[in-house]
Amino acid sequence: MATKIILGIDPGIADTGFGIIASQKDKLTCLSYGSIKTSSKLNLADRLEIINLELSKLIKKYQPDLIAIEKLFFGSNVKTALVVGQARGVVVLTAKLNKIKSVEFTPYQVKQAVSTYGHAKKDQVQKMVNIILNLKEIP
């Protein structure tokens, strides 16, 4: 069975989180993780461009077979949700322009898959990711 590379994205305007894993049979291996940060001192268009350019670099380097994107969670701050939605749109478009299939998951689905509890707290999810991927430290 061929190795599949999956790029997971948690979109944000200030901080777009990413994780890249290799999947072969029943084994998952972490290739990289981190975030694409943008400064609030920049205008929105420049921040969106940074997300596109940095994501494109990751795609070129790791050549993922699939991009998994977290769906937008609407909180009480509509203004923030709209800006994050624009960052998410850049992620979706960047995947499309690079001819990579993308799939979307809600935060609940991600938490359910990783921790078996859809309402898990962030630290619980981090601990489970650490265990599943056999990392040296909690991301």
C-alpha positions, 0 to 999 in steps of 0.5 A: 500500500502506498504512503498517503500524505495528509495536510491538516489545516486549522484556519485562522487569520493570526495563526493558521495551524497545520499538521502533516502526517504520512499514513501507511497501512495502520501507521501514522507518522508526523512529518511536520507541524506548526503554524502560519502566523500573520501580524495584526499590523498588516492589512487583511489582503497582505495577511491572506497572501501570507497564508497562501504563500506559506501554505503553497510552500508546504504543499510544494515541499510535502506534496500532500495527497489530501488536505483536511480543513477544519470547518469554521465554528461560529462563536459570538464574535461575528466580525472575527468569524468573517475574517477567519472565514476569509482565511479559510477561503484562502486555504480552500482556494490554495488546495484547489489551485494546487489540484489537491482534494480537500475535505472538511471536518467540524471541530466536533468531528476532529475531537471525536476522531482523536479523543473519542469525545466530541467536546474534549478540551484542547489539552485532551486533544493535544495529549491524544495527538501526542500518543497517536503520533508518538511525539516527543512533546505535546504540540 
